[in-house]
Amino acid sequence: MMTDVLGFIPLFIGTQEIIIIAIIILLLFGGKKIPELMKGLGKGVKSFKDGMNEVSDEINKPSSGNQSQNNNNLKEDK
């Protein structure tokens, strides 16, 4: 069986393992608490994606200082 660098965590989880983990989670948290946990997890993922989009927008947005400087250079060339 393939393991990660540490040697004790399997890299691939099969269907049986996922079912066992789901049953354990159901037993620990109960049926009423799981939808609340998933809602919180969804909000966290959405917030993370929004943050990543903001960062990429800032990186890809041309700065206003360079834009006006480029416009001045074009005017001088004419």
Stockholm file with secondary structure:
# STOCKHOLM 1.0

chainA/1-78         MMTDVLGFIPLFIGTQEIIIIAIIILLLFGGKKIPELMKGLGKGVKSFKDGMNEVSDEINKPSSGNQSQNNNNLKEDK
#=GR chainA/1-78 SS CCBCTTSSSBSCCCHHHHHHHHHHHHHHHCTTHHHHHHHHHHHHHHHHHHHHHHHHHHHHSCCHHHHHHHHHHHHHHC
#=GC SS_cons        CCBCTTSSSBSCCCHHHHHHHHHHHHHHHCTTHHHHHHHHHHHHHHHHHHHHHHHHHHHHSCCHHHHHHHHHHHHHHC
//
